[in-house]
Amino acid sequence: KTLRPPQGGSLVLLPPTLVGIFSVLMVTLVIVIVAGNALVIMAFVVDKTLRTQSNYFFLNLAISDFLVGTFCIPVYIPYNLTGRWMLGRGLCKVWLLMDYLLCTASVFNIVLISYDRFLSVTRAVRYRAQRNMTRQAVTKMVAVWLLAFLLYGPAILFWESFRGGRLHLKGSQLKRNKGRRRQQHNGG
């Protein structure tokens, strides 16, 4: 028996041995992601000397990546192996929201860390004076999550409410409807 995941619109047969190899690799990836980020989070909690402004940003990155490893990837594995979403419409929407939110937050955290490193080099004196100001760090961390949500969250949550009939049309139907609208507009 073989599984058929979609690739480029066509179905490709995967032999059971390949499915087994992919399963082991994906589970290994999840374990490494979760364990590595859990260690970073634990180090921050246990060692108070690590609580500097720049390390708060690394903590924020570790939290977002930890959540990707604990939720997003495990929920995606069955779909990736079978090509069918079997977990229901509600979990699909939650997964989409979390996947986009967490991955975007990770990217924004990397940008924030890069900007923080830039400031530490270009404004070293002022940066050192402010490096233990956790309030600013927490404000920036919250901004990362808020911006990441605002980028994709509303579209994922409310897409079905806002989509019109035109968005359901395939390319050729869309062209025909545009032609009809032109004829109506031109009096034809």
ROSE-4610 file (N, C-alpha, C; in Angstrom, 1 decimal, always signed):
// ROSE-4610
residu = [K/K/K/T/T/T/L/L/L/R/R/R/P/P/P/P/P/P/Q/Q/Q/G/G/G/G/G/G/S/S/S/L/L/L/V/V/V/L/L/L/L/L/L/P/P/P/P/P/P/T/T/T/L/L/L/V/V/V/G/G/G/I/I/I/F/F/F/S/S/S/V/V/V/L/L/L/M/M/M/V/V/V/T/T/T/L/L/L/V/V/V/I/I/I/V/V/V/I/I/I/V/V/V/A/A/A/G/G/G/N/N/N/A/A/A/L/L/L/V/V/V/I/I/I/M/M/M/A/A/A/F/F/F/V/V/V/V/V/V/D/D/D/K/K/K/T/T/T/L/L/L/R/R/R/T/T/T/Q/Q/Q/S/S/S/N/N/N/Y/Y/Y/F/F/F/F/F/F/L/L/L/N/N/N/L/L/L/A/A/A/I/I/I/S/S/S/D/D/D/F/F/F/L/L/L/V/V/V/G/G/G/T/T/T/F/F/F/C/C/C/I/I/I/P/P/P/V/V/V/Y/Y/Y/I/I/I/P/P/P/Y/Y/Y/N/N/N/L/L/L/T/T/T/G/G/G/R/R/R/W/W/W/M/M/M/L/L/L/G/G/G/R/R/R/G/G/G/L/L/L/C/C/C/K/K/K/V/V/V/W/W/W/L/L/L/L/L/L/M/M/M/D/D/D/Y/Y/Y/L/L/L/L/L/L/C/C/C/T/T/T/A/A/A/S/S/S/V/V/V/F/F/F/N/N/N/I/I/I/V/V/V/L/L/L/I/I/I/S/S/S/Y/Y/Y/D/D/D/R/R/R/F/F/F/L/L/L/S/S/S/V/V/V/T/T/T/R/R/R/A/A/A/V/V/V/R/R/R/Y/Y/Y/R/R/R/A/A/A/Q/Q/Q/R/R/R/N/N/N/M/M/M/T/T/T/R/R/R/Q/Q/Q/A/A/A/V/V/V/T/T/T/K/K/K/M/M/M/V/V/V/A/A/A/V/V/V/W/W/W/L/L/L/L/L/L/A/A/A/F/F/F/L/L/L/L/L/L/Y/Y/Y/G/G/G/P/P/P/A/A/A/I/I/I/L/L/L/F/F/F/W/W/W/E/E/E/S/S/S/F/F/F/R/R/R/G/G/G/G/G/G/R/R/R/L/L/L/H/H/H/L/L/L/K/K/K/G/G/G/S/S/S/Q/Q/Q/L/L/L/K/K/K/R/R/R/N/N/N/K/K/K/G/G/G/R/R/R/R/R/R/R/R/R/Q/Q/Q/Q/Q/Q/H/H/H/N/N/N/G/G/G/G/G/G]
num = [1/1/1/2/2/2/3/3/3/4/4/4/5/5/5/6/6/6/7/7/7/8/8/8/9/9/9/10/10/10/11/11/11/12/12/12/13/13/13/14/14/14/15/15/15/16/16/16/17/17/17/18/18/18/19/19/19/20/20/20/21/21/21/22/22/22/23/23/23/24/24/24/25/25/25/26/26/26/27/27/27/28/28/28/29/29/29/30/30/30/31/31/31/32/32/32/33/33/33/34/34/34/35/35/35/36/36/36/37/37/37/38/38/38/39/39/39/40/40/40/41/41/41/42/42/42/43/43/43/44/44/44/45/45/45/46/46/46/47/47/47/48/48/48/49/49/49/50/50/50/51/51/51/52/52/52/53/53/53/54/54/54/55/55/55/56/56/56/57/57/57/58/58/58/59/59/59/60/60/60/61/61/61/62/62/62/63/63/63/64/64/64/65/65/65/66/66/66/67/67/67/68/68/68/69/69/69/70/70/70/71/71/71/72/72/72/73/73/73/74/74/74/75/75/75/76/76/76/77/77/77/78/78/78/79/79/79/80/80/80/81/81/81/82/82/82/83/83/83/84/84/84/85/85/85/86/86/86/87/87/87/88/88/88/89/89/89/90/90/90/91/91/91/92/92/92/93/93/93/94/94/94/95/95/95/96/96/96/97/97/97/98/98/98/99/99/99/100/100/100/101/101/101/102/102/102/103/103/103/104/104/104/105/105/105/106/106/106/107/107/107/108/108/108/109/109/109/110/110/110/111/111/111/112/112/112/113/113/113/114/114/114/115/115/115/116/116/116/117/117/117/118/118/118/119/119/119/120/120/120/121/121/121/122/122/122/123/123/123/124/124/124/125/125/125/126/126/126/127/127/127/128/128/128/129/129/129/130/130/130/131/131/131/132/132/132/133/133/133/134/134/134/135/135/135/136/136/136/137/137/137/138/138/138/139/139/139/140/140/140/141/141/141/142/142/142/143/143/143/144/144/144/145/145/145/146/146/146/147/147/147/148/148/148/149/149/149/150/150/150/151/151/151/152/152/152/153/153/153/154/154/154/155/155/155/156/156/156/157/157/157/158/158/158/159/159/159/160/160/160/161/161/161/162/162/162/163/163/163/164/164/164/165/165/165/166/166/166/167/167/167/168/168/168/169/169/169/170/170/170/171/171/171/172/172/172/173/173/173/174/174/174/175/175/175/176/176/176/177/177/177/178/178/178/179/179/179/180/180/180/181/181/181/182/182/182/183/183/183/184/184/184/185/185/185/186/186/186/187/187/187/188/188/188]
x = [+0.9/+0.0/+0.9/+0.5/+1.3/+0.4/+1.0/+0.3/+0.6/-0.4/-0.3/-0.3/+0.8/+0.8/+0.8/+0.2/+0.1/+1.4/+1.9/+3.0/+2.8/+2.6/+2.4/+1.0/+0.1/-1.3/-1.4/-0.4/-0.5/-0.1/-0.6/-0.3/+0.9/+1.7/+2.9/+2.8/+3.1/+3.0/+4.3/+4.1/+5.3/+5.3/+6.3/+6.4/+6.4/+5.9/+5.9/+7.3/+8.4/+9.7/+10.0/+9.7/+9.9/+9.1/+7.8/+6.9/+7.6/+8.1/+8.7/+10.0/+10.8/+12.0/+11.6/+10.6/+10.1/+9.6/+8.8/+8.2/+9.3/+10.3/+11.4/+12.2/+12.4/+13.1/+12.3/+11.0/+10.2/+10.0/+9.9/+9.8/+11.2/+12.3/+13.6/+13.7/+13.3/+13.3/+12.5/+11.3/+10.5/+11.2/+11.8/+12.5/+13.7/+14.4/+15.6/+15.1/+14.1/+13.6/+13.0/+12.2/+11.6/+12.7/+13.6/+14.7/+15.6/+16.1/+17.0/+16.4/+15.2/+14.6/+14.2/+13.8/+13.5/+14.7/+15.9/+17.1/+17.4/+17.2/+17.4/+16.5/+15.2/+14.2/+14.6/+15.0/+15.3/+16.6/+17.5/+18.7/+18.4/+17.5/+17.1/+16.3/+15.5/+14.8/+15.7/+16.6/+17.5/+18.6/+19.3/+20.4/+20.0/+19.9/+19.5/+20.4/+21.7/+22.7/+22.4/+21.6/+21.3/+20.2/+19.6/+18.5/+18.9/+19.5/+19.8/+18.8/+18.8/+17.9/+18.1/+19.3/+19.5/+19.1/+19.3/+18.9/+17.4/+16.7/+15.2/+14.7/+15.4/+15.0/+15.3/+16.4/+16.7/+15.7/+15.2/+14.2/+12.9/+12.6/+11.4/+11.5/+12.6/+12.9/+12.7/+13.3/+13.2/+11.8/+11.0/+9.6/+8.8/+9.0/+8.3/+8.7/+10.0/+10.5/+10.0/+10.0/+9.5/+8.1/+7.3/+5.9/+5.7/+6.5/+6.5/+6.8/+7.8/+8.1/+7.1/+6.4/+5.4/+4.0/+3.7/+2.3/+2.3/+3.0/+2.8/+3.4/+4.6/+5.1/+4.4/+4.2/+3.4/+2.1/+1.3/+0.0/+0.1/+1.2/+1.4/+1.9/+2.5/+3.1/+2.1/+0.9/+0.0/-0.4/-0.7/-1.0/+0.1/+1.3/+2.5/+2.7/+2.4/+2.6/+1.4/+0.2/-0.9/-1.5/-1.2/-1.8/-3.2/-3.8/-5.1/-5.2/-6.0/-6.1/-7.3/-6.9/-7.9/-8.3/-7.9/-8.0/-9.2/-10.0/-11.1/-10.8/-11.9/-11.8/-11.4/-11.8/-11.5/-10.0/-9.5/-8.0/-7.2/-7.7/-7.0/-6.8/-7.9/-7.8/-6.9/-6.9/-6.0/-4.6/-4.4/-3.0/-2.5/-3.3/-2.9/-2.5/-3.4/-3.1/-1.8/-1.6/-0.4/+0.8/+0.7/+1.9/+2.4/+1.4/+1.8/+2.3/+1.6/+1.9/+3.3/+3.6/+4.8/+6.0/+5.8/+6.9/+7.3/+6.2/+6.4/+7.1/+6.6/+7.3/+8.7/+9.1/+10.5/+11.3/+10.8/+11.5/+11.6/+10.6/+10.6/+11.6/+11.7/+12.6/+14.0/+14.3/+15.6/+16.0/+15.0/+15.2/+15.5/+14.7/+14.9/+16.3/+16.7/+18.1/+19.1/+18.9/+19.9/+20.0/+18.8/+18.8/+19.4/+19.2/+19.8/+21.3/+21.8/+23.3/+23.8/+23.1/+23.5/+23.6/+22.7/+22.7/+23.9/+24.1/+25.2/+26.6/+26.7/+28.0/+28.0/+27.0/+27.0/+26.8/+26.1/+25.9/+26.2/+27.5/+27.9/+27.8/+28.1/+28.0/+26.5/+25.7/+24.3/+23.6/+24.0/+23.5/+23.8/+25.1/+25.5/+24.7/+24.4/+23.7/+22.2/+21.7/+20.3/+20.2/+21.2/+21.1/+20.4/+20.2/+19.5/+18.0/+17.6/+16.2/+15.3/+14.7/+13.9/+12.5/+12.1/+10.8/+10.8/+11.9/+12.0/+12.0/+12.7/+12.8/+11.5/+10.7/+9.4/+8.5/+8.5/+7.7/+8.0/+9.3/+9.7/+9.2/+9.3/+8.9/+7.4/+6.6/+5.1/+4.8/+5.6/+5.4/+5.6/+6.6/+6.9/+5.7/+5.1/+3.9/+2.7/+2.5/+1.4/+1.5/+2.6/+2.8/+2.7/+3.2/+3.2/+1.7/+0.9/-0.5/-1.2/-1.0/-1.7/-1.4/-0.2/+0.2/-0.7/-1.0/-1.7/-3.0/-3.1/-4.2/-5.6/-5.8/-7.1/-7.5/-6.6/-6.9/-7.3/-6.6/-6.9/-8.2/-8.4/-9.6/-10.9/-10.8/-12.0/-12.1/-11.2/-11.2/-12.5/-13.1/-14.4/-15.5/-15.4/-16.4/-16.3/-15.1/-14.9/-14.8/-14.6/-14.4/-15.7/-15.7/-16.9/-16.9/-17.9/-18.1/-16.9/-16.4/-15.3/-14.1/-13.8/-12.6/-12.7/-13.9/-14.1/-13.9/-13.9/-13.8/-12.4/-12.4/-11.2/-10.8/-9.5/-9.0/-9.9/-10.3/-11.1/-12.5/-13.1/-14.4/-14.2/-13.1/-12.8/-12.7/-12.0/-11.9/-13.2/-14.1/-15.4/-16.2/-16.2/-17.0/-16.5/-15.2/-14.6/-15.1/-15.1/-15.6/-17.1/-17.9/-19.3/-19.5/-18.7/-18.8/-18.4/-17.4/-17.0/-18.2/-18.9/-20.0/-21.1/-21.4/-22.5/-22.1/-20.8/-20.4/-20.4/-20.1/-20.1/-21.5/-22.5/-23.8/-24.1/-23.2/-23.4/-24.1]
y = [-1.2/+0.0/+1.2/+2.2/+3.5/+4.7/+5.7/+7.0/+8.0/+8.9/+9.8/+11.3/+11.8/+13.3/+14.1/+15.3/+16.1/+16.9/+17.0/+17.8/+18.4/+19.8/+20.5/+20.1/+19.7/+19.4/+18.0/+17.2/+15.8/+14.9/+13.7/+12.8/+12.0/+11.8/+11.0/+9.9/+8.6/+7.5/+7.4/+7.3/+7.1/+5.7/+4.9/+3.6/+3.7/+2.6/+2.6/+2.8/+2.4/+2.6/+4.1/+4.8/+6.2/+7.0/+6.5/+7.1/+6.9/+5.8/+5.5/+6.3/+6.5/+7.4/+8.8/+9.3/+10.7/+10.9/+9.9/+9.9/+10.1/+9.2/+9.2/+10.6/+11.1/+12.4/+13.5/+13.5/+14.6/+14.5/+13.3/+13.2/+13.6/+13.2/+13.6/+15.2/+15.8/+17.2/+17.9/+17.4/+17.9/+17.8/+16.6/+16.4/+17.4/+17.6/+18.5/+19.9/+20.3/+21.7/+21.9/+21.0/+21.2/+21.1/+20.2/+20.0/+21.2/+21.6/+22.8/+24.1/+24.4/+25.6/+25.5/+24.3/+24.2/+24.4/+24.0/+24.3/+25.8/+26.5/+27.9/+28.6/+28.2/+28.8/+28.5/+27.2/+26.8/+27.6/+27.8/+28.5/+30.0/+30.6/+31.9/+32.0/+31.0/+30.9/+30.7/+29.8/+29.4/+30.4/+30.9/+31.7/+33.2/+33.9/+35.3/+36.2/+35.8/+36.7/+36.8/+35.9/+35.9/+36.9/+37.5/+38.4/+39.8/+39.9/+41.2/+41.5/+42.7/+43.1/+42.2/+42.0/+41.2/+39.8/+39.2/+37.9/+37.7/+38.7/+38.6/+38.4/+39.0/+38.7/+37.3/+36.7/+35.3/+34.4/+34.8/+34.1/+34.1/+35.2/+35.4/+34.5/+34.5/+33.6/+32.1/+31.8/+30.4/+30.0/+30.9/+30.6/+30.3/+31.2/+31.0/+29.7/+29.4/+28.2/+27.0/+27.1/+26.0/+25.6/+26.6/+26.4/+25.9/+26.3/+25.7/+24.2/+23.8/+22.4/+21.6/+22.2/+21.5/+21.4/+22.4/+22.4/+22.3/+23.2/+23.4/+22.2/+21.7/+20.6/+19.3/+19.0/+17.7/+17.7/+18.7/+18.8/+18.6/+19.1/+19.1/+17.7/+16.9/+15.6/+14.7/+14.5/+13.6/+14.1/+15.4/+15.9/+15.8/+16.0/+15.9/+14.5/+13.5/+12.1/+11.5/+12.0/+11.4/+12.3/+13.6/+14.5/+14.9/+14.5/+14.8/+15.4/+16.4/+17.0/+16.2/+15.5/+14.7/+15.2/+16.4/+16.9/+17.9/+18.1/+18.9/+20.4/+21.1/+22.5/+23.4/+23.2/+24.1/+24.0/+22.8/+22.7/+23.2/+23.1/+23.6/+25.1/+25.8/+27.2/+27.6/+26.9/+27.1/+26.9/+25.8/+25.5/+26.5/+27.0/+28.0/+29.3/+29.7/+30.9/+30.8/+29.6/+29.4/+29.3/+28.6/+28.5/+29.8/+30.6/+31.9/+32.8/+32.8/+33.7/+33.3/+32.1/+31.7/+31.8/+31.5/+31.6/+33.1/+33.9/+35.3/+35.9/+35.5/+36.0/+35.6/+34.4/+34.0/+34.9/+35.2/+36.1/+37.5/+38.0/+39.3/+39.3/+38.3/+38.2/+38.2/+37.5/+37.6/+39.0/+39.7/+41.1/+41.9/+41.7/+42.5/+42.2/+41.0/+40.6/+41.3/+41.3/+41.9/+43.4/+44.1/+45.5/+45.8/+44.9/+45.1/+45.0/+44.0/+43.9/+45.1/+45.6/+46.8/+48.0/+48.2/+49.3/+49.1/+47.8/+47.6/+47.9/+47.9/+48.2/+49.7/+50.3/+51.7/+52.7/+52.3/+53.2/+52.5/+52.1/+51.2/+51.8/+53.1/+53.7/+53.8/+54.3/+54.4/+53.0/+52.1/+50.7/+50.1/+50.2/+49.6/+50.2/+51.5/+52.2/+51.6/+51.2/+50.7/+49.2/+48.5/+47.0/+46.3/+46.8/+46.1/+46.6/+47.4/+48.0/+46.9/+46.1/+45.0/+45.5/+46.6/+47.2/+47.4/+48.0/+48.3/+47.0/+46.0/+44.7/+44.0/+44.1/+43.4/+44.1/+45.5/+46.2/+45.8/+45.6/+45.2/+43.8/+42.9/+41.5/+41.5/+42.2/+42.3/+42.8/+43.8/+44.4/+43.4/+42.5/+41.5/+40.6/+40.1/+39.2/+39.9/+41.2/+41.9/+42.1/+42.6/+42.8/+41.5/+40.4/+39.1/+38.7/+38.9/+38.5/+39.4/+40.7/+41.6/+41.4/+40.9/+40.6/+39.6/+38.5/+37.4/+37.0/+37.3/+36.8/+37.2/+38.5/+38.9/+38.2/+38.0/+37.4/+35.9/+35.2/+33.8/+33.7/+34.5/+34.4/+34.8/+35.8/+36.4/+36.2/+35.4/+35.2/+34.8/+33.8/+33.3/+34.3/+35.3/+36.3/+37.3/+37.6/+38.7/+38.2/+37.0/+36.5/+36.6/+37.1/+37.2/+36.1/+36.0/+35.0/+35.0/+36.2/+36.4/+35.6/+35.5/+34.8/+33.3/+32.8/+31.3/+30.9/+31.8/+31.5/+31.1/+30.1/+29.7/+30.7/+30.7/+31.7/+31.9/+30.8/+31.0/+31.6/+31.2/+31.8/+33.3/+33.7/+35.0/+35.9/+35.4/+36.1/+36.3/+35.2/+35.4/+36.4/+36.4/+37.4/+38.8/+39.0/+40.3/+40.8/+39.8/+40.2/+40.6/+39.9/+40.2/+41.6/+41.9/+43.2/+44.3/+44.1/+45.1/+45.3/+44.2/+44.3/+45.1/+44.8/+45.5/+47.0/+47.3/+48.7/+49.4/+48.8/+49.4/+49.4/+48.9/+48.9/+47.7/+46.7/+45.5/+44.4]
z = [+0.0/+0.0/+0.0/-0.7/-0.8/-0.5/+0.0/+0.3/-0.9/-1.1/-2.2/-1.7/-1.4/-1.1/-2.4/-2.3/-3.5/-3.7/-4.9/-5.3/-6.6/-6.6/-7.9/-8.5/-7.7/-8.3/-8.7/-8.8/-9.2/-8.0/-8.0/-6.9/-7.2/-6.2/-6.4/-5.4/-5.8/-4.9/-4.1/-2.8/-1.9/-1.4/-1.5/-1.0/+0.6/+1.2/+2.7/+3.3/+2.7/+3.3/+3.3/+2.3/+2.2/+3.2/+3.4/+4.4/+5.7/+6.0/+7.3/+7.5/+6.5/+6.6/+6.9/+6.1/+6.3/+7.7/+8.2/+9.6/+10.6/+10.5/+11.5/+11.4/+10.2/+10.1/+10.7/+10.4/+10.9/+12.5/+13.0/+14.5/+15.1/+14.5/+15.0/+14.9/+13.9/+13.7/+14.9/+15.2/+16.2/+17.6/+17.8/+19.1/+19.3/+18.2/+18.3/+18.5/+17.8/+17.9/+19.3/+19.8/+21.1/+22.2/+22.2/+23.2/+23.2/+22.0/+21.9/+22.4/+22.0/+22.5/+24.0/+24.4/+25.9/+26.7/+26.2/+26.9/+27.0/+25.9/+25.9/+26.9/+26.9/+27.8/+29.3/+29.5/+30.9/+31.4/+30.5/+30.9/+31.3/+30.5/+30.9/+32.2/+32.5/+33.7/+34.9/+34.8/+35.9/+36.2/+35.1/+35.3/+35.2/+36.3/+36.3/+35.6/+35.5/+34.8/+33.3/+32.8/+31.4/+31.0/+32.0/+31.8/+31.4/+30.2/+29.7/+28.5/+28.0/+27.0/+25.7/+25.3/+24.1/+24.3/+25.5/+25.7/+25.8/+26.2/+26.1/+24.7/+23.8/+22.4/+21.9/+22.4/+22.2/+22.8/+24.0/+24.7/+23.9/+23.3/+22.5/+21.3/+20.6/+19.5/+19.9/+21.0/+21.5/+21.8/+22.3/+22.6/+21.3/+20.3/+19.1/+18.4/+18.4/+17.7/+18.5/+19.8/+20.6/+20.3/+20.1/+19.8/+18.4/+17.5/+16.1/+16.3/+17.1/+17.2/+18.0/+18.9/+19.7/+19.1/+18.2/+17.7/+16.1/+15.5/+14.0/+13.3/+13.6/+12.8/+13.1/+14.4/+14.6/+14.0/+14.0/+13.4/+11.8/+11.3/+9.8/+9.3/+10.2/+9.7/+9.1/+9.7/+9.0/+7.6/+7.5/+6.1/+5.2/+5.6/+4.8/+4.3/+5.1/+4.7/+3.9/+4.1/+3.4/+2.3/+2.3/+1.3/+1.6/+2.7/+3.1/+4.5/+4.7/+6.0/+6.7/+7.8/+8.4/+9.8/+10.2/+11.5/+11.7/+10.7/+10.8/+10.4/+10.1/+9.6/+10.7/+11.9/+13.0/+13.4/+13.5/+13.7/+12.6/+11.3/+10.2/+10.3/+10.7/+10.9/+12.0/+13.1/+14.2/+13.8/+13.1/+12.6/+11.7/+10.7/+9.8/+10.6/+11.5/+12.3/+13.1/+13.8/+14.6/+13.7/+12.6/+11.8/+11.2/+10.7/+10.2/+11.3/+12.4/+13.5/+14.1/+14.3/+15.0/+14.0/+12.8/+11.8/+11.5/+11.4/+11.3/+12.5/+13.7/+14.9/+15.0/+14.5/+14.5/+13.6/+12.4/+11.5/+12.1/+12.7/+13.3/+14.5/+15.2/+16.3/+15.8/+14.7/+14.1/+13.7/+13.1/+12.7/+13.9/+15.0/+16.2/+16.8/+16.8/+17.3/+16.5/+15.2/+14.3/+14.5/+14.7/+15.0/+16.3/+17.3/+18.6/+18.5/+17.8/+17.6/+16.9/+15.9/+15.2/+16.2/+17.0/+18.0/+19.0/+19.3/+20.3/+19.7/+18.4/+17.7/+17.4/+16.8/+16.4/+17.5/+18.6/+19.7/+21.0/+21.1/+22.2/+23.5/+23.7/+25.0/+25.5/+24.6/+25.0/+25.2/+24.3/+24.4/+25.8/+26.2/+27.5/+28.6/+28.6/+29.6/+29.7/+28.6/+28.5/+28.5/+28.5/+28.3/+29.4/+30.5/+31.6/+31.7/+30.8/+30.8/+30.2/+31.0/+30.5/+30.1/+30.5/+30.1/+28.6/+28.1/+26.7/+25.9/+26.4/+25.8/+25.7/+26.8/+26.8/+25.8/+25.8/+24.8/+23.4/+23.1/+21.7/+21.4/+22.5/+22.3/+22.0/+22.8/+22.6/+21.2/+20.7/+19.4/+18.3/+18.5/+17.5/+17.4/+18.5/+18.4/+17.9/+18.2/+17.7/+16.2/+15.8/+14.3/+13.5/+14.1/+13.4/+13.3/+14.3/+14.3/+13.3/+13.3/+12.4/+11.0/+10.7/+9.3/+8.6/+9.3/+8.7/+9.5/+10.8/+11.6/+11.1/+10.8/+10.4/+9.1/+8.1/+6.9/+7.1/+8.0/+8.2/+9.0/+10.0/+10.8/+10.0/+9.2/+8.6/+7.0/+6.5/+5.0/+4.5/+5.1/+4.7/+4.7/+5.7/+5.8/+4.7/+4.2/+3.3/+1.8/+1.6/+0.2/-0.5/-1.8/-2.6/-3.6/-4.4/-5.4/-6.4/-6.7/-7.7/-7.3/-6.0/-5.6/-5.7/-5.9/-6.1/-7.5/-8.4/-9.8/-10.2/-11.2/-11.8/-12.8/-13.3/-14.2/-15.5/-16.2/-17.4/-17.1/-15.9/-15.5/-15.2/-14.6/-14.3/-15.6/-16.6/-17.8/-18.5/-18.5/-19.1/-18.4/-17.1/-16.3/-16.5/-16.7/-17.0/-18.4/-19.3/-20.7/-20.6/-19.8/-19.7/-19.1/-18.1/-17.4/-18.4/-19.3/-20.3/-21.2/-21.7/-22.6/-21.9/-20.7/-20.0/-19.8/-19.5/-19.3/-20.6/-21.7/-23.0/-23.7/-23.0/-23.6/-24.4/-24.4/-25.3/-24.6]
